[in-house]
Amino acid sequence: MTEKLLPAGVPEEADGGWHVDARCTNCDVARQLAPENIRETNGRAEVFRQPQNDAEERQLYAAAFACHTRSIRHPAQRLTPDLDPFPLALDDTVQLCGHNSRHTAGANSYLLRRPAGHLMMIDTPRWSSGLADRYEALGPVTDVLLTHRDHAAHGRRYADRFGARLWIHEGDLDAAPDADRIMRGTDPVEIGDGVTAHPLPGHTRGSVLYLADTRYCFSGDSFYWSRTTGDLEVAASVTWYSIVELAASLARTAPELRFEWVLPGHGDRKRLPAGEMTRRLGQLTARTRELRPQPVDFTALRW
């Protein structure tokens, strides 16, 4: 189905090119996908340069299909299915789902391929049976792994569609009370097939990160890569449960983690040698220990 580009009441930009409309929530997804063309200006995304080649055009389409408010627009071009790049391969094992959802605050979600050929979904994109068909075309999806309550909105629908098990931690169980698998306490949990869940209370009471193959860390909203600081960071200004508990969780868990990729729900992705990630995670643990509770402030996030 062709998506109408400019809904009623949303004006076209005067220059007639790609633009970001006023519904933008500054979630950072567009800047992750089209960094050569989109930047942050006055607390929202802005197209500061029109695409100069086919690669940049494809990046803008990726940003448009991922945007949870459908704010990335072009008055003369439509978002037709043949232009949709998602799921988008990050490497031979992980795919970015795209199609971020309003009901998960625009969070990223992922597909993780296992050696036996099946997939796991980490957090969820917006719900659509057509999107489910796209994801399932890559292979059977056996598990939907929720990192925390903020990203649970479509978990049950995707799990039912795939015939998959839905996982969540007991600390956030009220967000998915019909989950099939409930993690408890703070000890690591073997999900199966090279995947381990590490409960990490802090951002929320039931936050969990998933470690796969000592290579991939699906960190939810516990920590992320910041382009501003060029380092791993915690969302100190958007911590719903306890920054003190997050510091304790990192101190307990960081020594057990070894990975190359950090793949968060919010914030950017990054791949570094495992030893370098270990060093930076240790430094993040030390910095987080010095933080104190503060009022929630989305504008203070350092994307």
C-alpha positions, -999 to +999 in steps of 0.1 A: +000+000+000+013+035-009+015+058+021+001+093+017+030+116+022+015+148+036-015+144+058-040+172+061-027+202+081+010+194+075+024+221+052+050+215+025+084+231+029+089+261+007+118+246-012+098+215-021+125+191-010+130+167+018+121+181+052+111+172+088+076+184+099+066+198+132+055+164+147+092+154+152+099+143+188+137+145+184+141+107+190+174+107+170+165+078+147+167+100+116+201+112+124+213+077+130+202+066+095+209+098+075+237+116+093+249+134+061+216+151+056+198+154+090+210+171+121+195+184+154+184+220+154+165+237+183+155+204+198+143+186+167+156+169+135+162+191+105+172+183+069+201+206+065+213+193+031+193+177+003+207+143-009+236+146-033+237+110-046+218+077-046+233+066-014+221+097+005+187+093-011+185+058+002+195+069+036+167+095+037+142+069+026+154+046+055+150+075+079+115+082+065+104+046+069+118+044+104+104+076+117+077+069+143+058+101+136+062+099+098+077+134+099+104+130+072+087+140+040+091+150+004+061+167-014+068+150-047+078+115-036+058+087-019+070+060+005+062+030-017+070-006-006+097-010-032+117+018-015+114+003+020+149-010+030+138-028+062+147-051+077+181-036+071+212-058+076+238-045+101+259-075+095+252-112+086+235-118+120+216-087+130+189-068+111+174-035+121+136-037+119+129-001+112+092+011+113+096+024+148+064+028+168+048+057+185+039+033+213+075+026+221+086+062+220+102+055+186+126+029+199+148+007+176+142-030+174+162-058+160+162-093+145+189-117+156+196-147+134+206-179+152+229-206+137+200-231+133+183-206+110+156-192+132+153-156+145+147-137+177+131-103+178+145-079+204+118-052+212+093-045+186+086-022+156+051-008+151+025-036+145+016-045+110+007-079+095+026-068+064+057-060+084+054-094+102+054-111+068+086-092+059+104-102+091+092-138+089+104-141+053+139-142+068+131-173+089+109-185+117+108-162+147+109-183+179+112-156+206+103-119+212+126-105+239+115-073+256+141-052+272+117-032+294+082-018+298+086+011+275+091-012+245+065-038+253+036-023+233+034-048+204+051-078+220+021-100+223+008-093+188+041-102+172+046-132+194+012-145+186+017-139+149+050-158+149+040-185+173+069-172+195+076-170+232+073-135+247+099-127+274+099-100+301+113-094+335+090-096+366+099-060+374+080-048+344+055-076+342+025-053+343+035-040+309+032-076+294+012-096+320+005-124+294+042-130+287+052-166+282+085-165+300+091-143+331+127-136+342+131-131+380+158-116+402+192-104+390+209-136+380+216-142+342+191-163+324+199-185+295+174-178+267+190-205+245+211-208+214+239-185+226+217-158+241+218-148+277+195-122+295+211-100+321+186-082+344+198-046+348+173-027+370+178+010+368+162+027+338+131+007+348+127-018+376+126-047+351+152-036+325+171-064+309+199-065+283+205-095+260+240-107+252+244-129+221+275-148+210+298-126+231+294-102+202+261-084+204+247-064+233+211-054+230+211-029+258+175-015+257+176+019+273+203+009+299+231+024+279+239+036+244+265+051+221+265+089+221+278+106+190+281+138+211+306+124+236+320+096+214+314+071+241+290+048+259+265+067+280+235+061+303+203+082+299+208+098+333+181+124+327+155+098+316+157+072+343+123+061+355+133+038+384+167+046+399+200+059+387+215+045+419+202+010+411+215+014+375+250+021+389+247-010+411+235-031+382+264-020+360+289-027+388+275-062+392+270-071+355+297-052+335+325-077+344+304-105+329+298-088+296+320-091+265+307-078+232+316-058+200+283-043+191+261-021+214+226-021+200+203+001+221+166+010+219+174+047+220+207+062+211+231+052+184+247+018+176+284+012+176+309-016+169+343-016+185+368-044+193+356-063+224+385-052+245+378-016+238+341-020+246+351-037+279+373-007+288+346+018+280+319-001+298+342-001+329+346+036+326+309+041+322+303+020+353+326+043+373+310+075+359+275+062+366+284+055+403+290+093+407+255+102+394+226+112+416+189+113+410+175+142+389+142+152+374+133+136+341+145+159+313+144+146+277+161+177+264+193+169+284+199+136+265+233+137+247+226+119+215 
